[in-house]
Structures are given as structure tokens and as C-alpha cells.
Amino acid sequence: MEVLVVYIIIAFVGFAIGRVGHILGGHLNTPDHWIYGVLAIIVGAFLYKHDWGKWLIAFGIGHTISDLKDMLNLKFYGPDKVEVKKFWGID
């Protein structure tokens, strides 16, 4: 049970970092941050036997969810067009 709580906390930290990055840097002409979340999941899958590989997967899932809409639309690069910036949302 404690391990599940750790994974949920790490996933939330990934989500929070993704949302803060979206709010503060969403206007920049850079790669979308869901790509970094997917990369974290891939690297974590290769290092799954170690605890930090599992933590990296949880972090990557949270980070990817924070930019899920752009991932589903396969938006790879460019600024986000958002009028209202909100923390509790999937954008």
C-alpha cells in the first residue's frame, strides 16, 4: 500500500511540473512537454528492475497526462494557444 502511495505522489509531482511548465513556458516556441513524459516512460521501462526506473515511469505518466490533449492531437512543437491558464486541467 505504501508503495502505491509513493507512485501516486511521484505521478502527481510529474503532473504538477508539467502544468507549471505549461503555465510559465507554454508561450515559448519549444517542443511540447508530453514528449519528455513519454521519454521518461521509455527510459523507465528499460530500467524497470530498479526502483528509480519504476519512479521514472510514474513521473512520466503524470507528466504526459498534464499535456494529454496535445499528445492526442500529436502536437510536437510550438507555443500553446491558451486564453485561460489553469492548473487543474488537461491541456
WOBEL-V691186 format. One record per backbone hydrogen bond with DSSP energy under -1.0 kcal/mol. CO is the residue of the C=O (numbers start at 1). NH is the residue of the N-H. E is the energy in kcal/mol with one decimal. If there is no record, write none. Layout:
{{CO	NH	E} {CO	NH	E}}
This chain:
{{1	5	-1.8} {2	6	-1.9} {3	7	-2.2} {4	8	-2.3} {5	9	-2.4} {6	10	-2.6} {7	11	-2.6} {8	12	-2.3} {9	13	-2.3} {10	14	-2.2} {11	15	-2.3} {12	16	-3.2} {13	17	-2.6} {14	18	-2.1} {15	19	-2.5} {16	20	-2.7} {17	21	-2.4} {18	22	-1.9} {19	23	-2.6} {20	24	-2.8} {21	25	-2.4} {22	26	-1.4} {25	28	-1.6} {26	80	-3.3} {28	30	-1.6} {30	78	-1.9} {32	35	-1.2} {33	37	-1.3} {34	38	-2.2} {35	39	-2.3} {36	40	-2.1} {37	41	-1.9} {38	42	-2.4} {39	43	-2.7} {40	44	-2.5} {41	45	-1.9} {42	46	-1.6} {43	47	-1.5} {47	50	-1.7} {50	54	-1.4} {51	55	-2.2} {52	56	-1.9} {53	57	-1.7} {54	58	-2.1} {55	59	-2.7} {56	60	-2.6} {57	61	-2.3} {58	62	-2.1} {59	63	-2.6} {60	64	-2.5} {61	65	-2.4} {62	66	-1.4} {64	67	-1.4} {65	68	-1.5} {66	91	-1.2} {67	71	-1.8} {68	72	-2.8} {69	73	-1.6} {70	75	-3.0} {71	74	-1.4} {76	32	-2.1} {87	89	-1.8}}
